[in-house]
């Protein structure tokens, strides 16, 4: 399947529009967020379409995640075309980086009407899961099937994620959503977001209540226990810098994709 730039732009625009439905502090997405959400949308679509992705992007195992140069290059023009806000954050330690955002309910509905339901469902699902949580998002995409079945530098094979789906003769194609169904879908999304926010607030309160108020006791018993543990571990290596090397075979080993081993 060849790359479809129209679908790619549409997907990037929809991702930022869905993020605009989040709370104000959780709406700005960076380049990494946009690329990873695009990957997850392609992955969800491919799982239902015999390994063919929605955009046709050539995804590659790059460093510790899926990457596409073409996707990266289309972010700025695609988001500028819908009037998304671009904010540059200056950093003395790292290169300056950009955050994108848009707050437009009509845009959210209009873009959603132009896309495949599998793709829109995937974007909304993963946006609810991670939002702007970069580390959680990166950890998740790294453990997806195409990533676990590939080695660094290789193109990702989405056929490994194809879902086993039974078909029946009396299955009917999904009808186009009516205006009422679209409003119900949007309200359902907002209700879920409110419910999720309440659960997160309760989790924060529960975690605070479990905080131990007693400081640790660094007494003789503590240090004696540490000494016994060190003795049981045997001779420790001298302090210094070391380089660990692994065989290239590790990328295709069962330890990466077999749930009984990993």
C-alpha positions in Angstrom: 0.0 0.0 0.0 1.4 3.4 -1.0 1.5 6.4 1.3 -1.8 8.5 1.3 -0.9 12.0 2.3 -4.5 13.1 2.5 -5.3 10.4 5.1 -2.1 11.2 6.9 -2.9 14.9 7.2 -6.4 14.0 8.2 -5.2 11.7 11.0 -2.7 14.2 12.4 -5.4 16.9 12.4 -7.9 14.5 14.1 -5.4 13.6 16.8 -4.8 17.2 17.8 -8.6 17.8 17.7 -9.2 14.9 20.0 -6.6 16.2 22.4 -8.5 19.5 22.3 -11.3 17.7 24.1 -9.1 17.1 27.1 -8.8 19.4 30.1 -6.8 22.6 29.2 -3.6 21.4 31.0 -3.7 18.2 28.9 -4.2 19.5 25.4 -0.8 20.3 24.1 0.9 17.6 22.1 4.5 17.4 20.9 6.0 15.8 17.9 6.6 12.5 19.7 2.9 12.3 20.9 1.5 13.0 17.4 3.8 10.3 15.8 3.0 7.7 18.4 -0.7 8.3 18.3 -0.6 8.1 14.4 1.2 4.7 14.8 -1.4 3.4 17.2 -4.2 4.4 14.8 -2.4 2.7 11.9 -1.9 -0.4 14.1 -5.6 -0.6 15.1 -6.7 -0.2 11.5 -4.2 -2.8 10.3 -5.4 -5.3 12.9 -8.8 -5.2 11.1 -7.6 -4.9 7.5 -5.2 -7.8 7.0 -2.1 -5.8 8.0 -2.7 -2.7 5.7 -2.4 0.6 7.6 -4.8 3.5 7.3 -2.1 6.0 6.1 0.3 3.6 4.2 3.2 5.0 6.1 6.5 3.0 6.2 7.0 2.6 9.9 10.5 1.7 11.1 12.0 0.5 14.4 14.0 3.5 15.4 15.8 3.7 18.7 13.1 2.6 21.1 9.9 3.1 19.2 8.1 3.3 15.9 9.2 6.2 13.6 8.3 7.6 10.2 10.2 10.5 8.6 7.2 11.2 6.3 4.9 11.5 9.4 7.3 13.9 11.1 7.5 16.0 8.0 3.8 16.4 7.6 3.1 17.5 11.2 3.7 21.2 10.7 1.9 21.7 7.4 -1.1 19.6 8.4 -1.6 21.4 11.7 -1.0 24.8 10.3 -3.7 24.2 7.7 -6.4 24.0 10.5 -5.1 26.9 12.5 -3.6 24.9 15.3 -1.7 26.9 17.9 2.1 26.4 17.9 4.1 27.1 21.1 7.9 26.9 21.2 9.4 26.0 24.5 13.0 27.1 24.9 15.4 24.8 26.7 19.0 25.5 27.7 19.8 21.8 28.2 18.1 20.4 25.2 17.0 21.7 21.7 13.9 23.9 21.7 10.8 21.9 21.2 7.2 22.7 20.0 3.8 22.0 21.4 0.6 22.0 19.3 -3.0 22.5 20.4 -6.4 23.3 19.1 -9.8 23.9 20.8 -12.5 23.5 18.2 -15.6 21.3 18.8 -16.9 21.7 15.2 -13.5 20.7 13.9 -13.5 17.6 16.1 -16.9 16.5 14.7 -16.1 17.4 11.1 -12.8 15.5 11.0 -14.4 12.5 12.7 -17.1 12.3 10.0 -14.4 11.9 7.4 -12.5 9.0 9.0 -12.8 5.3 9.5 -14.5 4.4 12.7 -11.7 2.0 13.7 -9.2 4.9 13.5 -11.4 7.4 15.4 -12.1 4.9 18.1 -8.4 4.1 18.4 -7.4 7.7 18.7 -10.0 8.5 21.3 -9.2 5.3 23.3 -5.5 5.9 23.5 -5.9 9.6 24.1 -8.0 8.8 27.2 -5.4 6.3 28.3 -2.3 8.5 27.9 -3.1 12.1 27.0 0.2 14.0 27.2 1.9 11.2 29.3 5.0 10.8 27.2 6.6 8.0 29.2 3.4 5.9 29.5 2.8 6.3 25.7 6.3 5.3 24.7 6.3 2.3 27.0 3.0 1.1 25.5 4.0 1.5 21.8 7.4 -0.2 22.4 5.5 -3.3 23.6 3.1 -3.6 20.6 3.4 -6.7 18.4 5.1 -5.1 15.4 7.8 -3.6 17.6 8.4 -6.9 19.5 8.7 -8.8 16.2 11.3 -6.5 14.7 14.9 -5.4 15.3 16.3 -1.8 15.2 16.4 -0.3 11.7 13.8 -2.8 10.3 10.5 -1.8 8.8 7.6 -2.9 11.0 5.3 -5.7 9.8 1.7 -5.0 10.8 0.4 -8.4 9.7 1.6 -9.8 13.1 -1.2 -7.7 14.7 -4.0 -8.9 12.5 -7.0 -9.9 14.7 -8.7 -13.3 14.2 -12.2 -12.3 13.2 -15.1 -14.6 12.3 -17.4 -13.4 9.6 -21.1 -14.3 9.0 -23.2 -14.1 5.9 -25.9 -12.0 7.7 -23.4 -9.4 8.8 -24.5 -6.0 7.7 -22.2 -3.0 6.9 -22.2 -0.2 9.4 -24.6 2.5 8.5 -23.5 6.2 8.3 -24.0 7.9 11.6 -27.0 10.3 11.9 -26.8 13.7 13.5 -28.4 12.3 16.7 -25.9 9.4 16.8 -23.0 11.8 16.4 -24.3 13.9 19.3 -24.7 10.8 21.4 -21.2 9.7 20.6 -19.8 13.1 21.6 -21.8 13.1 24.9 -20.6 9.6 25.6 -17.0 10.7 25.1 -17.6 13.7 27.5 -19.3 11.5 30.1 -16.4 9.1 30.1 -13.9 11.9 30.4 -15.7 13.2 33.5 -15.9 9.8 35.0 -12.2 9.2 34.4 -11.3 12.5 36.0 -13.2 11.6 39.1 -11.5 8.2 39.3 -8.1 9.9 39.0 -8.9 12.4 41.7 -10.0 9.6 44.0 -6.8 7.7 43.2 -4.7 10.7 44.1 -6.6 11.0 47.4 -6.2 7.3 48.2 -2.5 7.4 47.4 -2.0 10.4 49.8 -3.9 8.6 52.5 -1.5 5.6 52.2 1.6 7.8 52.7 3.7 6.6 55.6 4.2 9.4 58.1 7.0 7.7 60.0 10.5 8.4 58.8 12.8 5.4 58.1 15.1 4.3 61.0 18.7 4.4 60.1 19.9 2.6 63.2 22.4 -0.2 64.0 19.8 -2.9 63.0 19.4 -1.2 59.6 23.1 -1.0 58.8 23.8 -4.6 60.1 21.1 -5.9 57.7 22.8 -4.1 54.8 26.1 -5.6 55.7 24.6 -9.1 55.8 23.0 -8.6 52.4 26.3 -7.4 50.9 28.1 -10.4 52.3 25.6 -12.8 50.8 26.0 -11.2 47.4 29.7 -12.1 47.3 32.5 -9.9 46.0 31.1 -6.8 44.3 32.7 -5.2 41.2 34.9 -2.2 41.7 33.2 1.1 41.2 33.6 2.6 37.7 32.0 2.7 34.2 31.2 -0.5 32.4 29.7 -1.3 29.0 27.2 -4.2 28.7 27.0 -5.9 25.3 24.2 -8.2 24.0 23.9 -10.4 21.0 21.9 -9.1 18.1 19.8 -12.3 18.3 18.1 -10.8 21.4 15.7 -8.7 19.2 14.1 -11.8 17.7 14.2 -14.0 20.8 11.1 -15.4 22.4 11.9 -13.3 25.5 10.6 -10.2 23.7 7.3 -11.5 22.5 6.4 -14.7 24.3 4.0 -13.7 27.3 5.1 -16.8 29.2 8.8 -15.6 29.2 8.5 -11.8 29.2 
